[in-house]
Amino acid sequence: MPSNIDKVSDLGEKNLIKRLLSKSQNPGINSLFLDELSIKSFSDDAALIDIGKNYLVTCSDMLMAYTHFPNEMSPYQIGQKVVAVNVSDLAAMGAEAIGILISMGLPRNMKLSEFDQIIDGILNACKKYNMSLIGGDTNEAKELTLCGTCLGIVKKEDVLMRHGARPGDILAVTGPLGLAAAGFKVLIDASHKFDNLNTDTRDMVIKHALQPEAKLDIGIILANSGSVTSATDITDGLLSELGEMINACEEGIGIVLNQEDLPIPKSVFDIANISEDDPLEMALAYGEDFELVFSVKPDLFLDLKSKINLYKIGSIDSSGMIKMVDKEGNTNILTPKGYDHLK
């Protein structure tokens, strides 16, 4: 029977990556710079290159005007974002940032002032994360396209990866969920639903949408703590990333979320009420929050909580599923979903 799948959009980004990895991974690969963990990292947030006592951590993200840069995003904010999305992958591995290369596809009619603002945004973000712009390329493109390749470093014994969680571990996140989704709801509104929205609330959620910040310092603390067993960032949505964590664990794990413990701010509920959206869906499936989600050894959780701001949202079990206990105590099975390019 012929397959009904014949276009990349039939698979989407995540399944395309799995397809690529299934073709490219060679069990007999032999390189001085790739150890066993390096091979596993090919499907993680970033790739690990063996350089002795440390790993060189490398990642790459491509951003395009049509899918990543809303009209309300300034050229300066665009520059900041291409750095933040790459640094977020370093944060998920517990790495310190070294530098970034950025290749730019530029429309021929782009104003020079806009180009300068993008560069200013890139350089300011590099300064924030204590790293350098170390290279790149420019070319002509029909729409603005920015591709960042980021380099970091982490001690081998400290590196964080998607796999590693064990039944009994506590699941936590580094910050509130759903604020970016709320910001985009306000930004794309064409019916003036939010005209009476509190100004401070409006400014706060829009900032989360347009000026994401990678949790690099927190990622380094998590890696150095010795208490974190797995981690990833939440750029594509919490449920999607939890599904990736489950798939990464060869031993087989599941995840139990407690709805009452999810850190969803009141502003998300307020905006969801106005837009007639589900605030839980905004927090779980929308993405762009740039927080870290991670599992922690239960006996070390309180010590870690005393050092950084974090929220316990559930635990790890061996069910192989994502389940959520709602406010009435009922358990529901959730589908891993979130933003998926090309779908």
N, C-alpha and C positions, 0 to 999 in steps of 0.2 A: 504494500500500500504506500503510495507516495506521501511524503511528509507535507503537512500544511504550513510548515515553517520554512519560508524561503527569503525573508527579509530580516535585516538586523533589528528592525522595530518589533518583530515577533518575539524576540528574546529579551531585549532591553540591556542596559549597561552591565548589570551584575552577572547575568547569564553569559553575556559575550565575554566577559573577563574570565569566567570559569572555562568557557570553550577555548579561549586563547591559552590558558594555563594547561589544559589537558593536552594540547598539541605541543607546547614548548618545554614542559618539564621532562628532563631526561634522567631516569634513575641512575644512570651510569656517569653523570656529569662529574668532572674532575677538575677542580680549580683550587688554587691555594687561597683564594679569597672568598670561597663559599663553603661554609661548614653545614652541618645538618640543620641548624636553626635558620641559616641563610636561605636554604631551599624552602623551608616552611614559610618564610617571610614573604615569598613571592605573591601570596594571596592575602597579605596582611595590609595594614595601613601604610607601611613603608617597607622597603627592602633593606636587608642587613648585609653589609660587606665586611668580612672578617679581616681586621687589620691588627691582629695580635690580642692585646688585653681588652680592646674596645671593638665596637661595631661602628663603621661608617653607615649612617642611616640616610637613605635616599628616597625621595618621593616626587611625584609629578602630578600636577593638576592643570587642566585646560579650562579656561573660562571664555565663553562667547557672549557677545552682546545680546543675542536673541533669548538665550536661556538664563543668563546670570546677571545681567545689568539692567535693572528696570530704568525707565526714563528718569525717575526721580534721583537716581544715583549719580553723584557728581563725578567728574574725571578723577578728582583726588581720592574719593571713596573707592572708585574702581581700582586704583593703584594699591590702596590699602588692602582691598579684599583679595587680590591675587596673591599677596604675601600671606595673609591670615589663613587662607584655606590650605596652603602648603604647610605652614608652621603647625597647624592643628594636627596634621598627620605625624609630625615629629613629636608633638606633645603626647599623642596617644601611645607612643613607644617609649616615653620617658627620656627623650634625647634633648641635649642642648643644641641650639641652632648654630651653624657655622656660616652659611651663606646661601644665596639663591641666584639661579640663572633664570632670566625671563626672556622668552622669545615672543615677539609682538607681530601680529598680523594687523596692519594699519590700513584703513580706507584712504584712498588717494586724496580725498577732499577733507580729511581731518584737519582742524585748525591747529596751528602750532601751539597756541595757548593751551588747548586741551591736552596735547601730548605732554607739555611741560607739567601740567597739573597731575597727570597720571604718574609721571616720574617722581614728582614731589611726594605723592601718596606712597609710592613704593619705598622711597628712601626713608620717609618718616616711620613707616611700619618696620623697616629693617632696624632702625635705631631702637624702636620699642622692644624688639626681640633680641637686641644685642647681636646682630648679625650684619652681613654685608651683601650688597648687590655685586656679584662677582663675574657676571657675564650674561650672554644671551644672544639674540639675533633679531633682526627686523626684516619684514617682508610686506608685500602688498596683499590685502585681503578685501573681500566685499563687505565684511563687517568686522568690527573690532574683535580680535581674538588674542588672548594673553595666555601663555603657557609657562608656568613656573616649575622649575626643578630645584628642590630644596635639599640641602645637605646638613646633617647633624651628626652628633657623636654621643655614644652611651657606653658605659662599662658593660661588658658581657653579662655579668651577674645581676645587673639592674634592669636590663631591657624588659619592656612590657609588650605583650602580644595579645591577640584576640583569644588564643587558646590558653588554657591553664586553670580556668575556674574549676572548683570541686564542689560536689554536693555539701551543703552546710555553710558555704561561703555567704557573706552578706553582699547584696548588690546596692551600689550607691551611684549618685551623680554629683557633679561639682557645682551645679547651679540650677536655676529655675527652667522650666520647660514651657514652650509655647509662645514666648515673647516675640520671636522672629515671625512666627505665623501670624500673630496679632498685628504686627507692624505691616506686613504685606497686605493683610486684609484692609487696613486703613489706607495704604498707598494706592491700591488698585480700585478703590471705591469710586464709582462714577455717579452714584445716585444720592450723594450728600448724606448718607446715613449717619456719618460720624461728625457732622458739623457741630454738634453740642458736646462732643467728647471733651473731657477735661484736658486742658492744654499740656499739663505735665505728663499725663498718661500718654497722650498722642506723641509727644516728643520722645518719651522713653521707649515706646515700642518701635517707633520708626528708626531710632538709633540702633536698636538691636537688629533690625532688618538690613539697614544700609551700612553699618559699621561693625561687622562681627569681629570679635577678638579671640584669638587662640589662647588656650589655657596652658601656655608653655611652662610657666613657673610652677604651676600646680602639678603638671605632668612629671616634672623633674622631682618634686617632693614625693609624689606617689612612687616613682621608681626607686628612690633612695630609701623609702620607708621599710622595705622588706616585708610589707604586709599585704601588698596587692598581688593577686594571682593572675589577673587578665584585665585588659583595658582596650577601649576604642573610643573614637569621637563620634558625635551625634549629628554630623552634617546632613545625612540622608534620612533622618528620623529615628527615634528611639527603637521602635519595633523592628525596623529594618536592621539596625545595628545589633540588636539582641539576637536576631536570627543568624547573623554572621558569626556571633560568638558561639552559638550552639553548634553551627556547622563546623567551626574550627576545632572543636574539642573531640578528639578521637575516642575518648573514654565515654562520651555520651552524657550530656547534662540537659537540664531544663531550667526554666526560669519562672519564678512566682513573683508577680508584682502585687503590691498592696495599693489599691486606688487611693485610699485616704492618705498615704504617705507621699504621693507624687507631688513635687513642688510646683504646682501650677498657680501663678499669681492671680490675685483678684482681677487685675487688668485684663487678663486673658478671658476670664469669665464674662467681664463687662462687654468686651468687644465681640465675643461669640454670641452673646445675647442680642446685641444690636444687629449683627450680620446673619443671625439665625444659623450659626454653625455649632458643631459639637466641640466644646472646649477640650474634651478628652482626646478627640481626634486631632485637634490642633497640637496638643502636647505630645502625642505618641507617634504621629505619622508624618508630620509636615517637614521637620528637619530645619536646618539653618541655625540651630541653637548654639553650635560650636562648644558645647559642654563635653565633658568626658564621662563615660559610663564605665564602671569597673567593679570587679569582685574583690572582696577583702576577706582575709582569714578572720573568722568570728572572734577569736580571742584577742586580736590586735585592733579591732575596729574602733573601740573607744579611744585608744591611744592616738590613732590617726585622726580621729574627729577632733581631738584636742589641739591638733596642729593646723588643720585647714578647715575651711567651710565646706561641708558636704552634706548630702541628704541620703539617708537610707530609704530605698524604694522597694526592696524585696529581698529575695534570697535565691540561692541556687539549689536545685534538686536534680533528680536523675530521670525525669519524665520524658525528656526529648522535646518538650513543648513549651510555649510561652502561655502562662496562665495568669489571670488577674482576679484577685479577690476584691469584689466590689464593696460598697459601703454597707450593704445589707448582709455581707458575709457569704455571698454566692460566688462560686468559682466559675470563670468563663475562660474558654480557650481563645487565644488571640492569634491572628495571622500576621507573620512578619511582613510589614509593608511600609513603604515610604517613598521618597522621590527616586525615580529610576529613569535616567536619561534614555532617550530613544523609544521608550514605551509610549 
